[in-house]
Amino acid sequence: MSTKISSQNTGKIHFMLKSTPPRATFHQDMAEDERNIMLQHIAYWTEKQNQGIALVFGPVLNRKEPHGLAIIEVENEEQVPKLIAEDPAVTAGIMTVEFYPMKATLPKK
């Protein structure tokens, strides 16, 4: 992946993160410990949103392939694996995450 992709608005680079749960029915049949970890996952990404890193995040309600989606804005690509590795759902082994560079178009400020 290349770090040459940037937004003309911020000078930062953007990535799309796709998180995959352990099973398609996960949102319906989470165990209590899984639910607690997912609450930590939401708090983690909410904090990243408050820091201006996560522009948007949330579940994608696709019955055949449910997953999470986040669009993030960072200074460099090396930040992305660290952000993913510190996600409580990833450290607990509940979610796996793929990421891809993105040519984001942001609203003018």
C-alpha positions in Angstrom: 0.0 0.0 0.0 1.2 3.5 -0.8 1.2 6.6 1.4 1.0 8.8 -1.7 -2.8 9.0 -1.4 -3.9 12.1 0.3 -6.8 14.5 0.7 -6.4 18.0 -0.8 -8.3 19.2 2.3 -6.1 18.0 5.1 -2.8 16.7 3.8 -3.6 13.5 5.7 -4.2 10.0 4.2 -7.4 8.0 4.5 -8.1 4.3 4.9 -11.1 2.1 4.9 -11.2 -0.6 7.6 -13.4 -3.6 7.3 -13.9 -5.7 10.5 -15.3 -9.2 10.3 -17.1 -10.8 13.3 -16.5 -14.5 14.2 -19.9 -15.5 12.8 -22.7 -14.0 10.7 -25.2 -14.1 13.6 -22.7 -12.4 16.0 -24.8 -9.3 16.5 -27.8 -11.4 17.5 -26.2 -14.1 19.7 -23.2 -12.5 21.4 -22.3 -14.0 24.8 -22.1 -11.6 27.7 -18.3 -11.5 27.6 -18.4 -10.8 23.8 -20.9 -8.0 24.4 -18.6 -6.4 27.0 -15.7 -6.5 24.6 -17.8 -5.0 21.9 -18.8 -2.1 24.2 -15.0 -1.6 24.7 -14.6 -1.7 20.9 -17.2 1.0 20.5 -15.7 3.2 23.2 -12.2 2.8 21.6 -13.5 4.0 18.2 -15.6 6.7 19.8 -12.4 8.0 21.4 -10.6 7.8 18.0 -13.5 9.8 16.5 -13.2 12.4 19.2 -9.5 12.7 18.4 -10.4 13.3 14.7 -8.9 9.9 13.5 -12.1 8.0 12.9 -14.3 10.0 10.5 -17.1 7.5 10.6 -17.5 4.0 11.9 -20.3 1.4 12.5 -21.8 -1.9 11.6 -22.9 -2.7 8.1 -26.2 -4.6 8.3 -25.6 -7.0 5.4 -27.4 -10.3 6.4 -25.2 -12.4 4.2 -21.9 -10.8 5.2 -22.3 -8.5 8.3 -19.2 -6.5 9.1 -18.0 -3.2 10.6 -16.7 -0.3 8.5 -14.6 2.7 9.5 -13.1 5.5 7.5 -10.0 6.9 9.2 -7.7 9.8 8.7 -4.0 9.5 9.7 -0.6 11.1 9.1 1.0 7.9 7.7 0.2 4.3 6.9 2.3 3.0 9.8 -0.4 4.3 12.2 -3.0 2.0 10.8 -1.8 -1.4 12.0 -1.2 0.1 15.5 -4.8 1.4 15.7 -6.1 -2.0 14.6 -3.9 -3.9 17.1 -5.1 -1.7 20.0 -8.8 -2.3 19.2 -10.2 -4.4 22.1 -12.2 -6.6 19.7 -9.1 -7.4 17.8 -6.9 -8.1 20.9 -9.7 -10.4 22.2 -9.7 -12.3 19.0 -13.4 -11.4 18.2 -12.8 -9.3 15.1 -10.3 -9.5 12.2 -9.6 -6.3 10.3 -8.5 -5.6 6.8 -7.5 -2.1 5.6 -7.2 -0.4 2.3 -6.0 3.1 1.2 -8.8 5.4 0.1 -9.0 8.5 -2.0 -11.4 10.3 0.3 -13.2 13.5 -0.7 -14.1 15.5 2.3 -16.5 18.4 2.6 -14.9 21.9 2.5 -14.5 23.4 5.9 
